[in-house]
Amino acid sequence: MSGLRPHGRTTSPDGRAWEIYAYRARVTPERGRFHSFRRLFAPRAREWTIEASSWAPYPITKRWTTARELRGQVLASVEGQLARGEEPMPRNARQLL
C-alpha cells in the first residue's frame, strides 16, 4: 500500500487497530499463473476498492468493491462495524475473497 494513506482508522473492542483504505484499481490475472495477480491502477476505473487492514497480533485484510457514488457510505459502514466489534458486511458493496 505504498503511497496511500488510510481514509480512516479505528480500534475494535478487542484492541485491534484497523486502517481503512479506498482506491481505484483494476486487478487482472497474469498469464500462466493461476493465483498470481497484477494490480494496475486505472484512473478511469468505475469501481472503488475498500480495504480494511490490521497487522497485530496477526495480519487480517478484508476487501470490498463499490460504485464511486457509494464509496463514502461503505467507508463509514466498515469503520462503524469494526469499531463496534462486528464482522463488516456493508450494504452496496461486494466482498472480494
Buried (B, 14 or more C-beta within 10 A) or exposed (E): EEEEEBBBEBEBEEEBEBBBBBBBBBEEEEEEEEEEEEEEEEEEBEBBBBBBBBEEEEEEEBBBBBEEEBBEBBBEBBBBBBBEEEEBEBEEBEEEE
